[in-house]
Amino acid sequence: MNRILSLVRRCVEDYEMIAPGDRIAVGVSGGKDSLLLLAAMARLREFYPVPYEVEAITLDMGHADGLPGMDFSGIAAFCKELDVPYTILNSEIQHIIFDLRKEKNPCSMCAKMRRGLLHNTAKELGCNRVALGHHLDDAVETFYMNLWGEGRLGCFSPVTWLSRKELYLIRPMVLATEAEVRRAVRELDLPVVKSACPADGATRRQEMKDYVADMAKKDPAFRQKMLGALQDAGLDGWAPLPGTEGRSARR
């Protein structure tokens, strides 16, 4: 966990993710990434020199016909332990996408619906930033999805300003690899909730995860080289602020 906290703090400073008095909504899906981010943001506020508050928001996707729902009681107990207010937002997204619309490629619509509900709820709770649990592997996978799927160089940004919502999206774990995330989650024994999505593990994203894992087997520094390329090129806001350590923090 100390390793994750160090990387999160470096990322927050490199990209100026937090300002005094911020109220940050952490989107908690129940998966390992978002739960670890929640733990890190709750711990960081105890000693970070810039004061901020943390809220946790879970979007209950509902469930498609014949499939079980998800139990978030363990997350509720964890939030209480962290002294973080917790909101569960009920929805029927899975039912709409899989039962009513019968989408063959559901991920794009699902993501759009989830984003809208999460952003609106964050605003209603008085939050001005939303923190998402993307890590370095996610960034590398997204880069290759854009390259091979759309023929363009691009990735999500560490910090994004949503002018229509007047919200900042921040991704404080983008310097951490998925392997580092997994180790920390095991160490902390976090209450991970398995996804009930019918498309889980059968998406284009999974293909990219497999590709990145294969490349990293051939070259253990593959992820770090990709991070360096994103930062050196300044692609989509990946250049660290002047005067920060930047990618040297990953060496």
Secondary structure, 3 states (H helix, E strand, C coil): CHHHHHHHHHHHHHCCCCCCCEEEEEECCCCHHHHHHHHHHHHHCCCCCCCEEEEEEEEECCCCCCCCCCCCHHHHHHHHHHCCCEEEEECCHHHHHHHHCCCCCCHHHHHHHHHHHHHHHHHHCCCCEEECCCCHHHHHHHHHHHHHHHCCCCCCCCEEEECCCCEEEECCCCCCCHHHHHHHHHHHCCCCCCCCCCCCCCCHHHHHHHHHHHHHHHCCCHHHHHHHHHHHHCHHHCCCCCCCCHHHHHC
